[in-house]
């Protein structure tokens, strides 16, 4: 590789895109984990952290159920 330097605006744009992708991938999983931890003993809607929890979240809140906190 040559000694080519990447400009500051390019670094900022690349960092922003990487952060956006990272949050978009992790947030639905974190939301499912939080819902599992906060549910009461008598009302166990979510039983495991597999796709069932994510699909129920999505069904409860339209298609945006897993990304409600990103807005």
N, C-alpha and C positions, 0 to 999 in steps of 0.2 A: 504494500500500500504506500502511496506517496504521502508526503508531508502536507496534505491539503487540510486546511482548517475549516471547520464548519462555522458559519456565521451565527451570531447571537440570535437573530430572529428565527433562523431555522431550528436552532436548539430549543427555543421557547415553544415554537409550534409543535415540534416533535414531542416535547415533554407534555404539552397539553393534550395532544392526541393519545399518548400513552396513558395519561391519568384518566381520561374519559373512558377509554376501553377497559382499564382496570376496575374502575368504579362500576361500570355497567355490568361487568361479569361477576363481581363479588357481591354487589348489593342484594340481588334476589336471594342468594344463599344466606347472607347475613340476616335478612328479613325473616326467612323461614326458621332459622336458628332462634331468633328472638321470639317469634310466635310460639315455638315449641317450649321455650323456657318459661314464658309468661302464662301459659294456659293453666286453668284451675284443674284440680283433680277430678271433679265431677263432670267436667265438659271437655273430654279429650277428643278434639276434632282432628288434631294432627298426631299421628302415632309414630311416625318415623321421619327422618330427614331425607328421605329419598324423593323421587319425582312426585310422589303422592302429595307431599306437603306443598311443593311448588305448584302443582296442578290445581290443588284446592284453593290456594291463594289467588291464582289466576282466574279461577272460576268465580270466586267471591267478588272480585273487584274488576270485572271485565278483562280485557287483555293487558291492562296496565296494572294489574294487581301486584306484580313483583317489583314495580318501579315507582310506587306511589311517593316515596320520599325523595326522589331525584328532581321533582319539579320545583 
